[in-house]
Amino acid sequence: MAQTKLGSFVEAWANIAVGFSINWCANMAILPLFGFRVTGGQAFGIGVIFTGISLVRQYVLRRWFNGLKFGNRAEARTVTVPEPTA
């Protein structure tokens, strides 16, 4: 069964929210290990940039894959039904 447009919209925003949260926590935890002291606001800004990059990447890949022929396009199929004999 195909996903509804609303379902796709909700899934996309859930994906963004989860990814952004993971990114923010990772920035706060990992960047100081490399000598970069970041505030919550700076981590938020970094997250916004990387989220934007991720959205563009995801969109381009999705459009590219939709253009490939992996059986995801409905192909016209003709069915021949024999006429009944009398």
Secondary structure as UniProt FT lines:
FT   HELIX           5..30
FT   HELIX           31..34
FT   HELIX           40..67
//
